[in-house]
């Protein structure tokens, strides 16, 4: 996935999860579609009003039962 795809997911997708951690900035799991394919993008707040993209991937088994639902049999 290239930067246009990541930008598309972040601007048109929806936040599935918010992960708070006392030692790091809050991160967000964003779900969206680009060129007919579902992607997840994990991002957090950077410095000077910027966003840091940590990684992007296609949600698949065994972790994801569907693009928006984690598999119940996999530990988080």
Secondary structure, DSSP 8 states (H G I E B T S, - for coil): --HHHHHHHHHHSEEEEEEEETTEEEEEEEEEEETTEEEEEEEEE-STT-EEEEEEE---TTTEEETTEE-TTS--
